[in-house]
Amino acid sequence: MPKSCGAPHCSNAAGQARPPARRLSFYKFPLRDTARLRRWLAQMRRDNWLPTRHHHLCSDHFEPSCFQYRWGVRYLRPDAVPTIF
C-alpha cells in the first residue's frame, strides 16, 4: 500500500510527480510520545481520531524550521509539530 497523507483534505501520496524544490516526504505519527501526539492531533483538529503505525503526515504540513539536514537528507526535528493545514 503506497504512503498517503493522513491530514484532512490532503491528497498527497508517494509517487506523485513534483518539482525537486517541492520534494514530498512522509513522516510517521509520534505514537510513543503521547504529549507530542496530542499536539499533532490538536493542530490537525482531529482530537477523536487515533492514527496507527500505518498513518503518515506529509512534509507540506510542516514549516521549514521543522526540518534539519544531514548529509543531504531531510529529517524531521524531534520536537516538530505540524502547523500548516
C-alpha positions in Angstrom: 0.0 0.0 0.0 1.5 3.4 -1.0 2.0 6.1 1.6 -0.5 8.8 1.7 -1.1 11.8 3.9 -3.4 11.4 6.9 -4.3 15.1 7.1 -7.9 16.1 6.4 -8.4 17.2 2.8 -4.8 16.4 1.8 -4.5 14.1 -1.3 -0.7 13.9 -1.3 0.6 10.4 -1.9 4.0 8.8 -2.5 5.0 8.7 -6.2 3.3 11.9 -7.3 5.3 13.9 -9.7 6.6 17.2 -8.1 9.4 19.6 -8.9 12.7 18.8 -7.0 12.3 22.1 -5.0 9.0 20.8 -3.6 10.1 17.3 -2.8 7.5 15.5 -0.7 8.3 13.3 2.2 6.2 11.4 4.7 6.6 11.1 8.5 5.0 8.7 10.9 3.0 10.0 13.8 4.8 10.0 17.2 2.8 7.2 18.6 5.2 6.5 21.5 5.4 10.2 22.6 1.9 10.8 23.9 2.3 14.5 24.6 3.7 15.2 21.2 1.0 13.1 19.5 -1.7 15.1 21.3 -0.1 18.3 19.9 -0.1 16.9 16.4 -3.7 15.8 16.6 -4.8 19.2 18.1 -3.1 21.1 15.3 -4.9 18.8 12.8 -8.2 19.4 14.7 -8.6 15.6 14.9 -8.9 15.1 18.7 -11.2 12.0 18.4 -9.1 10.2 15.8 -6.2 7.9 16.6 -3.5 7.2 14.0 -2.0 3.7 13.6 1.6 2.9 12.7 0.5 2.8 9.1 -0.6 6.5 9.0 1.7 9.3 7.8 1.7 13.1 7.5 3.4 14.7 4.5 6.0 17.4 4.6 3.6 20.0 3.3 2.2 20.4 6.8 5.4 21.4 8.5 7.2 24.8 8.5 10.8 24.8 7.0 12.1 25.3 10.5 10.8 21.8 11.5 13.5 20.1 9.4 17.1 19.5 9.8 19.5 18.3 7.1 22.3 15.8 7.5 24.4 14.6 4.6 21.8 16.0 2.1 18.9 14.1 3.8 16.0 16.0 5.3 14.9 14.8 8.7 12.0 16.0 10.9 13.2 17.6 14.1 12.3 15.6 17.3 10.2 18.5 18.6 8.5 19.3 15.3 4.7 19.9 15.3 2.7 20.3 12.1 1.2 23.7 11.7 0.1 24.1 8.0 -3.4 22.7 7.3 
